[in-house]
Amino acid sequence: MEGASVVLDELARRGGSTAAPLEPAQGADGFSAEPKSDRAGLETCMPGKQEISAPPVITYRERNAAGPGNSRFLLLNLQTMITTSRTRRVIAVMTTAAALALDATALPASAQEVQPAVSALRFSAEAATVGTKLTGSVTLDGPAPAGGSQVTLWRNTYSAPSVLMPAKVTVPAGKTSVSFPATAYSAEPYDRDHAKIITPSAHLGTSLASRELVLLPTAFALSSGVARPGTGTKVAVGIGTPAPAGGATVALKSNTADIKVPATVTVPAGSPGVSFPASVASSAQSGGTGQITATWQGSTTTSAFYLS
């Protein structure tokens, strides 16, 4: 947090303030409080009755942006616990924020070394059969600072099939991306026969990026679907093997007018499957169940579609 302290000191020197004005109010102990802000919102004076806890919780992010004088834009969030001086009981939490434009050349290097945001998460294939080795990559919207940027990866699914990948990856200092190994897997034999769409995500600070990944068995299969009336979702279909040149055209239909799917979907050449949209009519009744059928090269597979 050294960089934040330097920046806040610089802000205070310039007479800036990040604290939102508070109206006079009757305190929890039966007294009137007239808070005012000082030193970039880090101190709040409530004479004789209240005091601010120290230090406040400070989160900050800086983004490189085009601006005059080599300026950078700093986003600050401050959270302070306001307690009574008599009982030390927390009676309020003050959250303040600010967007500051600072001249990067006027600040020491420690204040300029800030974390960029995650801009993309990618995999070497959009669809993969169980057991396939993949390569994933994380991209930032700017170079990682000294020491690198550690990005957290989430599968966002608690059932198989899923994807094995590291819990964290580090983008090296000065770089904007890093690659990592990933594997489509299924732990249970039952799950190996089912298609599924998952959405892994990459997180850095308050930023995140996600990517749809279609996981498939080595057989012709459809994933199940669920959606509320008047909404839509995606369903996955896999043919169990990479599609030939020109792709593979799969015919689709539903057993009820409440569930709409395209008449056909094309699996791209070299891919074992693809996702397609499915929508539920606004007039459909919640709690029902429909069925989607896929046909390819004389083979047919079905899956349930639930109206939530």
GIQUI-V507992 format. One record per residue. RES is the residue in one small letter. PHI is phi as a letter, one per 30 degrees, with the letter a starting at -180 (999 if undefined). OMEGA is omega in degrees with one decimal (none if undefined). NEAR is the number of other C-alpha atoms within 8 Angstrom. Layout:
RES&PHI&OMEGA&NEAR ; RES&PHI&OMEGA&NEAR
This chain:
m&999&-179.2&4 ; e&e&-179.8&7 ; g&e&179.8&11 ; a&d&-179.4&9 ; s&d&179.7&8 ; v&d&-179.1&12 ; v&d&179.9&10 ; l&d&176.5&9 ; d&d&178.8&8 ; e&d&178.9&9 ; l&d&179.9&11 ; a&d&179.9&11 ; r&e&-179.0&7 ; r&d&177.4&6 ; g&i&-179.7&8 ; g&d&177.7&9 ; s&b&178.8&11 ; t&c&-175.3&9 ; a&d&176.0&11 ; a&d&-179.4&7 ; p&d&179.1&7 ; l&c&178.5&7 ; e&d&174.7&6 ; p&e&-176.0&8 ; a&b&176.4&7 ; q&d&-177.2&8 ; g&d&-177.3&8 ; a&d&179.9&6 ; d&c&175.3&4 ; g&i&178.3&6 ; f&b&177.9&8 ; s&d&179.5&8 ; a&b&176.8&12 ; e&b&-176.2&10 ; p&d&171.4&11 ; k&b&-176.1&9 ; s&c&178.7&14 ; d&a&178.8&10 ; r&h&176.1&10 ; a&h&175.6&14 ; g&i&-177.7&12 ; l&d&179.0&11 ; e&b&177.1&9 ; t&b&-176.7&11 ; c&c&174.2&11 ; m&b&-163.2&11 ; p&e&170.9&6 ; g&i&-171.6&5 ; k&b&-173.7&10 ; q&b&175.6&12 ; e&b&-178.4&11 ; i&c&176.3&11 ; s&d&-179.0&9 ; a&b&-5.6&5 ; p&d&173.9&5 ; p&d&175.5&10 ; v&d&-177.4&7 ; i&c&171.3&8 ; t&b&-177.4&7 ; y&b&175.8&9 ; r&b&178.3&10 ; e&b&177.6&11 ; r&c&171.7&9 ; n&d&180.0&8 ; a&a&178.4&7 ; a&d&179.9&7 ; g&a&-178.7&7 ; p&d&174.5&5 ; g&i&-180.0&5 ; n&h&-174.4&9 ; s&d&172.5&13 ; r&b&-177.6&14 ; f&c&-175.6&12 ; l&c&176.7&13 ; l&c&-178.7&11 ; l&c&169.4&11 ; n&b&179.8&11 ; l&c&175.0&14 ; q&b&-179.0&11 ; t&b&176.6&14 ; m&d&178.5&12 ; i&c&-175.9&13 ; t&b&173.9&14 ; t&d&-179.5&12 ; s&d&-178.3&9 ; r&d&-174.3&5 ; t&c&-176.1&6 ; r&h&-179.9&7 ; r&d&178.5&6 ; v&d&-179.5&9 ; i&c&178.6&9 ; a&a&171.7&7 ; v&b&-179.4&9 ; m&c&175.9&9 ; t&c&178.9&8 ; t&b&-178.7&11 ; a&b&177.7&11 ; a&a&171.1&9 ; a&c&-173.0&8 ; l&c&173.4&7 ; a&c&-176.9&8 ; l&c&176.0&8 ; d&d&-175.5&10 ; a&d&-177.6&9 ; t&d&-178.4&6 ; a&c&-176.4&5 ; l&c&176.2&11 ; p&d&-175.5&8 ; a&e&-177.3&6 ; s&d&179.6&8 ; a&d&-178.6&12 ; q&c&-178.7&9 ; e&d&-175.8&9 ; v&b&-175.7&9 ; q&d&171.6&9 ; p&d&179.0&12 ; a&c&174.0&13 ; v&d&-179.8&14 ; s&c&-178.5&10 ; a&a&169.9&9 ; l&b&-177.4&13 ; r&b&172.6&8 ; f&b&-176.4&9 ; s&d&175.7&7 ; a&b&178.4&7 ; e&d&177.9&9 ; a&b&-177.3&12 ; a&b&174.4&14 ; t&d&-179.4&12 ; v&e&-179.3&14 ; g&j&-178.4&8 ; t&d&174.6&9 ; k&d&-179.3&8 ; l&b&171.0&11 ; t&c&177.1&10 ; g&c&176.8&12 ; s&b&176.0&11 ; v&c&178.8&13 ; t&b&177.2&11 ; l&c&179.3&13 ; d&d&176.7&9 ; g&a&-179.1&9 ; p&d&176.1&10 ; a&d&-179.6&16 ; p&d&176.7&11 ; a&e&-176.5&7 ; g&j&177.8&7 ; g&i&178.0&11 ; s&c&-179.8&12 ; q&d&-177.2&9 ; v&c&178.8&11 ; t&c&180.0&10 ; l&c&178.7&13 ; w&b&175.9&8 ; r&d&-179.2&11 ; n&i&172.9&8 ; t&a&-178.6&7 ; y&c&178.1&4 ; s&b&178.4&5 ; a&d&-3.9&10 ; p&d&-177.5&16 ; s&b&179.8&12 ; v&b&175.4&9 ; l&d&177.7&9 ; m&a&-179.4&9 ; p&d&176.4&9 ; a&d&-179.8&7 ; k&b&172.4&8 ; v&b&-178.9&11 ; t&c&173.5&9 ; v&d&-176.8&13 ; p&d&178.4&12 ; a&e&178.5&11 ; g&i&-179.5&9 ; k&c&179.1&10 ; t&c&-178.8&12 ; s&a&175.9&10 ; v&a&178.3&12 ; s&c&178.7&8 ; f&a&179.0&10 ; p&d&177.2&10 ; a&b&-180.0&12 ; t&b&171.6&12 ; a&d&-175.4&16 ; y&b&172.2&12 ; s&b&-175.4&12 ; a&d&-175.3&8 ; e&c&178.0&7 ; p&e&-179.3&7 ; y&d&-177.0&6 ; d&d&-179.0&10 ; r&d&-179.9&13 ; d&c&-174.9&11 ; h&c&174.5&12 ; a&d&-177.2&16 ; k&a&173.5&12 ; i&c&175.5&13 ; i&c&-178.8&12 ; t&b&176.1&10 ; p&d&-179.5&12 ; s&b&177.6&13 ; a&b&-173.6&14 ; h&b&174.3&12 ; l&b&-174.7&12 ; g&i&178.7&5 ; t&c&-178.3&6 ; s&c&176.8&8 ; l&a&174.0&11 ; a&b&-178.8&11 ; s&b&-178.5&10 ; r&b&175.6&9 ; e&d&178.3&9 ; l&b&-179.2&11 ; v&c&179.7&15 ; l&c&-168.5&15 ; l&b&171.6&21 ; p&d&176.7&14 ; t&d&179.8&11 ; a&a&177.0&10 ; f&d&-173.6&12 ; a&a&175.3&15 ; l&b&171.2&14 ; s&d&174.8&12 ; s&d&-179.7&10 ; g&b&176.3&11 ; v&a&179.5&9 ; a&a&176.7&12 ; r&d&174.8&10 ; p&e&-179.9&13 ; g&i&179.7&10 ; t&b&-180.0&10 ; g&b&178.7&10 ; t&a&175.4&10 ; k&b&177.7&10 ; v&b&-179.9&14 ; a&c&173.2&14 ; v&b&178.4&15 ; g&b&-179.8&15 ; i&c&173.4&13 ; g&i&-178.5&13 ; t&a&178.1&9 ; p&e&-179.9&10 ; a&d&-179.3&15 ; p&d&176.1&8 ; a&e&-177.2&6 ; g&j&178.4&7 ; g&i&179.0&11 ; a&b&-178.8&10 ; t&c&-178.5&9 ; v&c&177.5&11 ; a&d&-177.6&10 ; l&b&171.6&13 ; k&a&175.6&11 ; s&c&-176.4&12 ; n&c&179.2&9 ; t&b&179.1&7 ; a&d&179.5&7 ; d&d&-178.5&8 ; i&c&-176.7&12 ; k&c&177.1&11 ; v&b&176.5&11 ; p&d&-179.0&10 ; a&d&178.1&7 ; t&b&172.6&8 ; v&b&-178.2&10 ; t&c&174.0&9 ; v&d&-176.6&13 ; p&d&178.3&11 ; a&e&179.1&11 ; g&i&-180.0&9 ; s&c&178.0&13 ; p&d&-178.1&15 ; g&a&-176.7&17 ; v&a&174.1&14 ; s&c&177.9&10 ; f&b&-177.6&11 ; p&d&173.3&10 ; a&b&-177.9&12 ; s&b&-179.4&12 ; v&c&-179.2&15 ; a&d&179.2&12 ; s&d&-178.1&7 ; s&d&-178.6&7 ; a&d&179.2&10 ; q&c&177.2&7 ; s&d&177.6&8 ; g&j&-179.8&7 ; g&d&178.4&8 ; t&b&176.1&8 ; g&c&-177.9&12 ; q&b&175.3&11 ; i&c&-179.4&12 ; t&b&176.4&12 ; a&b&179.8&13 ; t&b&-180.0&11 ; w&a&179.1&10 ; q&h&177.1&4 ; g&i&178.3&5 ; s&c&-178.9&7 ; t&b&174.2&9 ; t&b&-178.0&10 ; t&b&174.0&10 ; s&b&-179.8&11 ; a&d&175.0&10 ; f&b&-172.6&11 ; y&c&177.2&11 ; l&c&-173.7&15 ; s&d&none&9
